[in-house]
Amino acid sequence: MILSRWLGYVVNDSADLQPVIFVDPDGKDVILSPLFSKGEFGKAFNSLKTGSKTFNTLISKYENNSKFNLKLTVNTQKVNSNGSAAFTEYAKGQYDKAPSSLDVTTYFKSTTSVETNYEYTTLGVILVVAHEALHQKIALLPVKEDSDHNKYTSELTNVFSEYSKANNLNLSEGDIKDLVFSGQQSSKEFKSYITDLAKNNNSTYEKEKSNYDTRVSNLIYQKKDESK
């Protein structure tokens, strides 16, 4: 079964973001809500912190810097209303220069459920957290958010390569490429990737896209264990 998957971001036109009910004691760290920390997305965040140098680089400006604040929290109702697995929200700023200060909040679902009988695999959860880290980085840059995700491939590739090595997963280059392009299927790079596969395999774009959907679904989704 091939399931659909969404990741997203929201640029808030108001300088005042929705309040989050936890505080940073010293104003210098990435703040994890207790519910986020206890859940699978929180565990994935910690795994990426210990297993990927690139992931740490993506969020580094929020750490030990009181002017840039990142909060990771859980709000399933809000996430569902945006049709996302998670989304990052921040105040809209000027795009001709990097912000001098910024508050960013990323919301996650409270569970890893996708549909009634399916849930994210560990790799799927890792992908959600890593993808949102890219949005968190882009929020700090003097550029508009790239809604087609044309600039994410190299950094996500590094994240998964490092994570795979740190956890002895032995992910192939093909596995990593499939994971990286999940959530980026509107990008020029993805379309070029599928076009090249069709050409090399003497196939069609539609066939190779269908094959890709099957491969990536097997990587990031699994049937729920009803015995739990």
C-alpha positions as CSV (number, residue, x, y, z in Angstrom):
1,M,0.0,0.0,0.0
2,I,1.3,3.4,-1.0
3,L,0.5,6.2,1.5
4,S,0.7,9.9,1.0
5,R,3.0,12.0,3.2
6,W,3.3,15.7,3.8
7,L,5.7,18.0,5.5
8,G,5.3,21.7,5.7
9,Y,6.0,25.1,7.0
10,V,4.0,28.2,7.8
11,V,5.3,31.7,7.7
12,N,3.2,33.7,10.1
13,D,2.3,37.2,9.0
14,S,2.1,38.3,12.7
15,A,5.1,38.9,14.8
16,D,3.3,37.2,17.7
17,L,3.3,33.5,17.3
18,Q,0.9,31.2,19.2
19,P,2.1,30.9,22.8
20,V,3.9,27.7,23.8
21,I,3.5,26.6,27.5
22,F,7.1,26.0,28.4
23,V,10.1,28.3,28.8
24,D,13.8,28.3,28.1
25,P,15.4,28.8,31.5
26,D,18.5,30.7,30.1
27,G,17.3,31.8,26.7
28,K,20.2,30.0,25.0
29,D,19.0,26.5,23.9
30,V,16.7,24.6,21.6
31,I,13.7,23.9,23.9
32,L,11.9,20.6,23.8
33,S,8.4,20.4,25.4
34,P,8.0,17.5,27.9
35,L,5.5,15.8,25.6
36,F,7.7,16.1,22.6
37,S,10.7,14.7,24.5
38,K,8.8,11.6,25.6
39,G,7.5,10.8,22.1
40,E,9.0,9.1,19.1
41,F,9.8,12.5,17.4
42,G,11.7,13.6,20.5
43,K,13.7,10.3,20.5
44,A,14.5,10.9,16.8
45,F,15.7,14.4,17.6
46,N,18.1,13.1,20.2
47,S,19.3,10.3,17.9
48,L,20.1,12.9,15.2
49,K,21.9,15.1,17.7
50,T,24.2,12.3,18.6
51,G,24.5,10.7,15.1
52,S,24.7,13.5,12.6
53,K,27.1,16.4,12.4
54,T,25.1,18.0,9.6
55,F,21.9,17.9,11.7
56,N,23.7,19.8,14.5
57,T,24.9,22.4,12.0
58,L,21.3,23.0,10.8
59,I,20.1,24.0,14.2
60,S,23.4,25.4,15.6
61,K,22.4,29.1,15.4
62,Y,19.6,28.5,17.9
63,E,21.9,27.0,20.5
64,N,23.8,29.3,22.9
65,N,22.2,32.3,21.3
66,S,19.5,34.2,23.2
67,K,18.3,36.1,20.1
68,F,17.3,33.0,18.1
69,N,14.8,30.7,19.8
70,L,13.6,27.3,18.6
71,K,10.8,25.4,20.4
72,L,9.8,21.8,19.5
73,T,6.4,20.9,20.8
74,V,3.4,18.7,20.2
75,N,0.0,19.9,18.9
76,T,-1.7,17.1,16.9
77,Q,-4.8,19.2,16.2
78,K,-2.8,22.1,14.8
79,V,-0.6,19.8,12.7
80,N,-3.6,17.9,11.3
81,S,-5.3,21.2,10.3
82,N,-2.3,21.9,8.1
83,G,-2.2,18.4,6.5
84,S,1.3,17.8,7.7
85,A,3.3,15.3,9.7
86,A,4.9,18.4,11.3
87,F,5.3,22.0,10.4
88,T,7.5,24.9,11.3
89,E,6.1,28.4,12.0
90,Y,7.8,31.7,12.3
91,A,7.2,35.4,11.9
92,K,7.4,36.8,8.4
93,G,10.4,39.1,8.0
94,Q,12.3,41.0,5.4
95,Y,13.9,38.8,2.7
96,D,16.8,41.2,1.8
97,K,18.7,40.5,5.0
98,A,18.9,37.8,7.6
99,P,16.9,38.4,10.8
100,S,18.7,39.8,13.8
101,S,16.4,37.8,16.1
102,L,13.7,35.2,15.6
103,D,11.3,32.9,17.4
104,V,10.6,29.6,15.6
105,T,8.2,26.9,16.7
106,T,7.9,23.4,15.1
107,Y,4.8,21.4,15.9
108,F,4.6,17.6,15.7
109,K,1.9,15.1,16.0
110,S,1.7,13.3,19.3
111,T,1.8,9.9,17.6
112,T,3.5,8.4,14.6
113,S,0.2,7.2,13.1
114,V,-0.3,7.9,9.4
115,E,-3.6,6.1,8.8
116,T,-5.7,3.7,10.8
117,N,-3.5,0.7,10.2
118,Y,-0.1,2.4,9.4
119,E,2.5,4.3,11.2
120,Y,6.0,5.8,10.5
121,T,9.0,3.5,10.7
122,T,12.0,4.8,12.7
123,L,13.4,6.1,9.4
124,G,10.2,7.9,8.7
125,V,10.3,9.6,12.0
126,I,13.9,10.6,11.5
127,L,13.0,12.0,8.1
128,V,10.3,14.2,9.5
129,V,12.6,15.7,12.2
130,A,15.5,16.2,9.8
131,H,13.3,17.8,7.1
132,E,11.9,20.3,9.7
133,A,15.5,21.2,10.7
134,L,16.0,22.4,7.2
135,H,13.0,24.7,7.5
136,Q,14.4,25.9,10.8
137,K,17.7,26.8,9.2
138,I,16.0,28.5,6.2
139,A,14.0,30.7,8.5
140,L,17.3,32.4,9.5
141,L,18.4,33.1,5.9
142,P,17.7,36.2,3.8
143,V,15.7,34.2,1.3
144,K,12.1,33.2,0.8
145,E,11.1,29.7,1.8
146,D,11.6,27.4,-1.2
147,S,8.1,25.7,-1.4
148,D,9.4,23.3,-4.0
149,H,12.4,22.2,-1.8
150,N,15.0,22.6,-4.5
151,K,17.9,23.2,-2.2
152,Y,17.6,20.5,0.4
153,T,19.1,17.4,-1.3
154,S,22.8,17.7,-0.3
155,E,22.1,18.5,3.4
156,L,19.5,15.7,3.9
157,T,21.8,13.3,2.1
158,N,24.6,14.1,4.6
159,V,22.2,13.7,7.5
160,F,21.1,10.3,6.5
161,S,24.6,9.1,5.5
162,E,25.9,10.1,8.9
163,Y,22.9,8.7,10.8
164,S,23.2,5.4,8.9
165,K,26.8,5.1,9.7
166,A,26.4,6.0,13.4
167,N,23.6,3.4,13.8
168,N,25.1,0.7,11.6
169,L,22.1,0.7,9.3
170,N,24.0,0.2,6.1
171,L,21.6,2.2,4.0
172,S,22.4,2.1,0.3
173,E,22.9,5.2,-1.8
174,G,19.6,4.4,-3.4
175,D,17.8,4.1,-0.1
176,I,19.2,7.5,1.0
177,K,18.2,9.2,-2.2
178,D,14.7,7.8,-2.0
179,L,14.4,9.0,1.6
180,V,15.8,12.5,0.8
181,F,13.3,13.0,-2.0
182,S,10.3,12.1,0.1
183,G,8.5,15.4,0.8
184,Q,10.4,17.0,-2.1
185,Q,8.5,15.6,-5.1
186,S,7.7,19.0,-6.5
187,S,11.4,19.9,-6.8
188,K,13.3,20.1,-10.1
189,E,15.9,17.7,-8.7
190,F,13.3,15.0,-8.0
191,K,11.7,15.3,-11.5
192,S,15.2,15.1,-13.0
193,Y,15.9,12.0,-10.9
194,I,12.8,10.2,-12.1
195,T,13.3,11.3,-15.7
196,D,16.9,9.9,-15.7
197,L,15.6,6.6,-14.2
198,A,13.0,6.3,-17.0
199,K,15.7,7.0,-19.6
200,N,18.2,4.5,-18.2
201,N,15.6,1.8,-17.7
202,N,13.9,2.4,-21.1
203,S,10.7,3.0,-19.1
204,T,8.3,5.9,-18.6
205,Y,8.2,8.7,-16.1
206,E,4.9,7.4,-14.7
207,K,6.3,3.9,-14.2
208,E,9.4,5.0,-12.5
209,K,7.4,7.4,-10.3
210,S,5.2,4.5,-9.2
211,N,8.3,2.4,-8.5
212,Y,9.7,5.2,-6.4
213,D,6.4,5.6,-4.4
214,T,6.5,1.9,-3.6
215,R,10.2,2.0,-2.5
216,V,9.9,5.0,-0.3
217,S,6.6,3.8,1.3
218,N,8.4,0.6,2.3
219,L,11.1,2.7,3.9
220,I,9.0,5.1,5.9
221,Y,5.8,3.3,6.6
222,Q,4.9,0.1,8.4
223,K,1.7,-1.7,9.6
224,K,0.9,-1.0,13.2
225,D,1.7,-3.8,15.6
226,E,-1.7,-4.4,17.1
227,S,-0.3,-6.5,19.9
228,K,1.2,-3.5,21.6
